[in-house]
Amino acid sequence: MECASCGSLVIWMGPWSNLTHTECQVCGAVNNQIVDEPVDDEEEE
């Protein structure tokens, strides 16, 4: 995942049994990742 603020790596944080949030490895932003838009397999006409 990519940070919306600085473009760096964002990873899930928390215990393995309960990953609670994401955090940027460079700027420390919490839950600030760029959301990937779902890709439709069918073309709209």
N, C-alpha and C positions, 0 to 999 in steps of 0.2 A: 504494500500500500504506500501511497505517497502523501506527504503532509501538504495541506492546502496553503500553509503560510510560507514554508521555505522550500518545499519540494523534496525533502529528505525522506529517509526510510521511516515508516511508522510500523510498530509492532504491537501485538496484543500483550497486555500486562495482567498480572494476578496469578494466583496459584493454578497449577495445571487443571485442577478439578473445577475451577470457576474463574475463567478469564473474564475480567470485569470491564476493561477499558483499553483503548489504544493510546500509545504515547510516541511522539516523535523522538528519534534518537539524537537529534541535533538541537532543536529549539525547546523541546520538552512540552510542546502543546499536547493537550489531552483531548481525545475524541475529535481530532481536527483533520481527518483523512479525506482525500478526494474520493467521492463515491463514483464507482464505475457505473455508467448507464447500461442497463440490460440490452443485449443485442438481439433483435428479432431475426429469426432465420428466414422469415417470409418477407418479401418486398411488398411495400404498400403501393397500390396502383391508383 
